[in-house]
């Protein structure tokens, strides 16, 4: 069989994090010129000037009225102070812009991370699918080759068994054929020998003048008896040889039966090997499936854990309410003349 070159292992797909660069605007100091203003008061009589000075006003000018006796004085005062509503408006605007920027950037980053996780899971499943296809292709080649090899082994075993059985049957038939004519020549020799012996004995009696029916009968009977004994001995020997040959053939048949049992055991081992190979393939597939499920579950757990523990939310409006309340408390002593 030709050598089969296995396919290459699927390459792990490249996963681009695909995280965009977030550039935030420069944050300026929220202080603004409209927060502070110059408050001026003029024509203030002397009786209230002290109170205004106590409130932080400073005298900027003094006017004398000489039309009265004694002269009366009025004062101009000034104070550089903060405008709370402007501060509140400016802080609200800055806070709102920062909160919106935070939400936009957080949503963008969150969506990018979720998309990256999703793409990674998708590419991983694609890679797993390619691994399964590659493994199935390689295992298909392996199982096909294994089936071919084992079928060849079984065919060779069956062929060897059939050849051995056929050869033995032919051998047994030929061996029994040899036994069919065994002893024929020896029997002919015995008959010929005793016939010649009887003829010679009868001729001698005739030459001696002793030929009579009684003597001839006795000699003939003795010759026949001796011949029968020789023939019986020959038949006994032939029977023993045939029995021994039959025992030998039976022993060979027993050996052939044992070999057939060995052939059956060898075929069973071949089928067991094929079954074990299929079990190994199934075990490999189960390991691959368990690995893929474990890795995919890890990715899913990572994604859902990230989504569940999301803590990248921007500034909350309750913080703004607390800041406004604090600003109001701090401005409780401000005065607008």
C-alpha positions in Angstrom: 0.0 0.0 0.0 1.2 3.5 -0.8 2.4 5.6 2.1 -0.2 8.2 3.1 1.1 11.6 4.2 -1.0 13.1 7.0 -2.3 16.6 6.6 -0.9 19.5 8.5 -2.2 20.6 11.9 -4.6 23.6 11.6 -2.9 26.9 12.5 -4.2 28.7 15.6 -6.0 31.8 14.3 -4.5 35.2 15.1 -6.7 37.2 17.4 -6.3 41.0 17.1 -7.2 42.7 20.4 -8.5 45.6 18.2 -8.5 48.2 21.0 -8.7 51.7 19.7 -6.7 54.6 21.2 -8.9 56.9 23.3 -7.7 60.5 23.4 -9.3 62.7 26.0 -9.4 66.5 25.8 -7.2 68.5 28.1 -9.0 69.5 31.3 -8.7 73.1 32.2 -9.0 74.6 35.6 -12.8 75.1 36.2 -12.0 78.6 37.7 -13.6 81.2 35.5 -13.6 85.0 35.6 -17.3 85.1 36.0 -17.0 83.4 39.3 -15.8 86.6 40.9 -17.1 90.2 40.6 -16.3 93.6 42.0 -19.2 94.9 44.1 -19.2 98.7 44.7 -21.4 100.7 47.0 -21.5 104.5 47.1 -23.3 107.1 49.2 -23.1 105.1 52.3 -23.7 107.1 55.4 -21.3 106.8 58.3 -23.9 105.0 60.5 -23.8 101.9 58.3 -20.3 102.0 57.1 -19.0 100.1 60.0 -21.4 97.2 59.4 -20.3 97.0 55.7 -16.6 97.1 56.7 -17.4 94.2 59.0 -18.8 92.3 56.0 -15.5 92.7 54.1 -16.1 95.9 52.2 -13.2 98.4 51.9 -13.5 102.2 51.8 -12.6 103.3 48.3 -13.6 107.0 48.5 -14.9 109.6 51.0 -17.2 112.5 49.9 -17.7 115.6 52.2 -20.9 117.6 52.1 -20.1 121.2 53.3 -23.6 122.4 52.8 -24.4 121.1 56.2 -23.2 122.2 59.5 -21.3 120.3 60.6 -20.1 118.8 57.3 -21.5 115.3 56.6 -19.5 112.5 55.0 -20.6 109.7 52.7 -18.5 106.8 51.7 -17.9 104.6 48.7 -17.0 101.0 49.5 -16.0 98.0 47.3 -15.8 94.2 47.7 -14.3 91.6 45.4 -16.5 88.5 45.9 -17.8 85.2 44.4 -21.0 84.7 42.4 -22.3 81.3 43.6 -24.7 80.7 40.8 -21.9 81.2 38.3 -19.8 78.7 40.2 -22.6 76.2 40.3 -23.4 76.6 36.6 -19.7 76.3 35.6 -19.2 73.2 37.8 -22.4 71.6 36.5 -21.3 72.1 32.9 -17.8 70.7 33.6 -19.2 67.8 35.5 -21.8 67.0 32.8 -19.1 67.1 30.1 -16.8 64.8 32.1 -19.7 62.4 32.8 -20.7 62.2 29.2 -17.1 61.7 28.1 -16.6 59.0 30.6 -19.8 57.2 29.5 -18.8 57.4 25.8 -15.3 56.2 26.5 -16.4 53.5 28.9 -19.1 52.2 26.5 -16.6 52.2 23.6 -14.0 50.3 25.6 -16.6 47.9 27.0 -18.0 47.2 23.5 -14.5 46.7 22.1 -13.7 44.2 24.8 -16.9 42.3 24.4 -16.4 42.3 20.6 -12.9 41.0 21.1 -14.1 38.2 23.4 -16.9 37.4 20.9 -14.4 37.2 18.0 -12.0 35.1 20.0 -14.8 32.6 20.8 -15.9 32.5 17.2 -12.4 32.1 15.9 -11.7 29.4 18.5 -14.8 27.5 17.5 -13.7 27.8 13.8 -10.3 26.5 14.8 -11.9 23.6 16.8 -14.0 22.7 13.8 -10.9 22.7 11.6 -9.2 20.4 14.2 -12.1 18.0 14.1 -12.1 17.9 10.3 -8.3 17.3 10.3 -8.5 14.6 12.9 -11.4 12.9 11.2 -9.5 13.0 7.9 -6.4 11.5 9.5 -8.3 9.0 11.5 -10.2 8.0 8.4 -6.9 7.3 6.6 -5.7 5.4 9.7 -8.9 3.3 10.0 -9.0 2.7 6.3 -5.4 1.5 6.3 -6.0 -0.6 9.5 -9.1 -2.2 7.8 -7.0 -3.0 4.7 -4.1 -4.4 6.7 -6.3 -6.5 9.0 -8.5 -7.7 6.1 -5.3 -8.7 4.3 -4.1 -10.6 7.4 -7.5 -12.4 7.7 -7.5 -13.2 4.0 -3.9 -14.6 4.3 -4.9 -16.7 7.3 -8.0 -18.1 5.5 -6.0 -18.8 2.4 -3.3 -20.6 4.4 -5.9 -22.6 6.2 -7.7 -23.5 3.0 -4.4 -24.4 1.3 -3.3 -26.6 4.2 -6.7 -28.3 4.3 -6.6 -29.0 0.6 -3.1 -30.3 0.7 -3.9 -32.6 3.6 -7.0 -34.0 2.0 -5.0 -34.7 -1.2 -2.2 -36.3 0.9 -4.7 -38.4 2.9 -6.4 -39.6 -0.3 -3.0 -40.5 -1.9 -1.8 -42.3 1.3 -5.0 -44.4 1.4 -4.5 -45.2 -2.3 -1.1 -46.6 -1.6 -2.7 -48.9 1.0 -5.2 -50.3 -1.5 -2.6 -52.5 -3.4 -0.4 -53.1 -0.4 0.4 -56.8 0.0 -0.8 -57.8 -3.5 2.7 -58.7 -4.7 3.4 -60.6 -1.5 0.2 -62.6 -1.8 1.0 -63.5 -5.4 4.4 -64.6 -4.3 3.0 -66.8 -1.5 0.5 -68.4 -3.9 3.2 -69.0 -6.5 5.6 -70.4 -4.0 3.2 -72.9 -2.5 1.9 -73.9 -5.9 5.5 -74.6 -7.1 6.2 -76.4 -3.8 3.1 -78.6 -4.2 4.0 -79.4 -7.8 7.5 -80.3 -6.9 6.3 -82.6 -4.0 3.8 -84.4 -6.3 6.5 -84.8 -9.0 8.9 -86.4 -6.4 6.1 -88.8 -5.3 5.6 -89.8 -8.9 9.3 -90.4 -9.5 9.5 -92.5 -6.4 6.5 -94.6 -7.3 4.7 -93.5 -4.1 1.9 -91.6 -5.8 -1.3 -92.6 -4.3 -4.5 -90.7 -3.6 -4.0 -90.8 0.2 -0.5 -89.4 0.1 -1.4 -86.7 -2.5 -4.3 -85.6 -0.4 -2.2 -85.3 2.7 0.5 -83.4 1.0 -1.9 -81.1 -0.8 -3.8 -80.4 2.5 -0.5 -79.7 4.3 0.6 -77.3 1.4 -2.8 -75.6 1.5 -2.6 -75.2 5.3 1.0 -73.7 5.2 -0.1 -71.4 2.4 -3.1 -70.2 4.4 -0.9 -69.6 7.4 1.4 -67.4 5.3 -1.6 -65.6 3.8 -3.1 -65.0 7.3 0.2 -63.7 8.6 0.4 -61.4 5.6 -3.1 -60.2 6.2 -2.4 -59.6 9.9 0.7 -57.6 9.0 -1.2 -55.6 6.4 -4.0 -54.9 8.9 -1.4 -53.6 11.5 0.2 -51.4 8.9 -3.2 -50.0 7.7 -4.2 -49.4 11.4 -0.9 -47.6 12.1 -1.3 -45.5 9.0 -4.9 -44.7 10.0 -3.7 -43.6 13.4 -1.0 -41.4 11.8 -3.6 -39.8 9.5 -5.9 -39.3 12.5 -3.0 -37.6 14.4 -2.4 -35.3 11.5 -6.1 -34.5 11.4 -6.0 -33.6 15.1 -3.0 -31.3 14.4 -4.9 -29.8 11.5 -7.9 -29.2 13.8 -5.7 -27.6 16.4 -4.2 -25.3 13.7 -7.7 -24.4 12.6 -8.5 -23.4 16.2 -5.3 -21.3 16.2 -6.5 -19.7 12.9 -9.8 -18.9 14.6 -8.0 -17.4 17.5 -5.7 -15.3 15.2 -8.8 -14.0 13.4 -10.4 -13.2 16.7 -7.3 -11.3 17.7 -7.3 -9.4 14.5 -10.9 -8.4 15.0 -10.2 -7.5 18.6 -7.3 -5.3 17.4 -9.7 -3.6 15.0 -12.2 -3.1 17.8 -9.5 -1.7 20.1 -8.4 0.7 17.4 -12.0 1.9 17.0 -12.1 2.3 20.8 -8.9 4.3 20.7 -10.3 6.5 18.0 -13.5 7.1 20.1 -11.3 7.9 23.1 -9.3 10.4 21.1 -12.5 12.0 19.9 -13.9 12.2 23.4 -10.6 13.8 24.6 -10.7 16.4 21.8 -14.3 17.2 22.5 -13.7 17.5 26.2 -10.7 19.8 25.5 -12.7 22.0 23.1 -15.7 22.2 25.5 -13.4 23.1 28.4 -11.6 25.8 26.4 -14.8 27.3 25.1 -16.3 27.3 28.5 -13.3 29.1 29.9 -13.7 31.8 27.2 -17.4 32.1 27.9 -16.8 32.3 31.7 -14.2 34.9 31.1 -16.6 37.0 28.9 -19.6 36.7 31.3 -17.4 37.4 34.3 -16.2 40.5 32.7 -19.7 41.6 31.9 -21.0 40.7 35.3 -18.3 42.6 37.3 -18.4 45.7 35.1 -17.1 48.6 37.2 -16.1 51.1 34.6 -19.2 53.4 34.9 -18.5 57.1 34.7 -19.4 59.8 37.3 -22.8 59.3 38.8 -25.4 62.1 39.2 -25.7 61.5 42.9 -22.2 62.7 43.3 -23.3 65.9 41.5 -26.2 66.3 43.9 -23.8 66.0 46.9 -21.5 68.6 45.4 -24.3 71.1 44.8 -25.5 70.6 48.4 -22.0 71.2 49.7 -21.6 74.3 47.5 -24.9 75.7 48.8 -23.8 75.2 52.4 -20.5 76.9 51.7 -22.3 79.9 50.1 -24.7 80.3 53.0 -22.8 83.3 54.3 -22.3 85.1 51.0 -23.8 88.5 50.7 -25.1 90.3 47.6 -25.5 94.0 48.5 
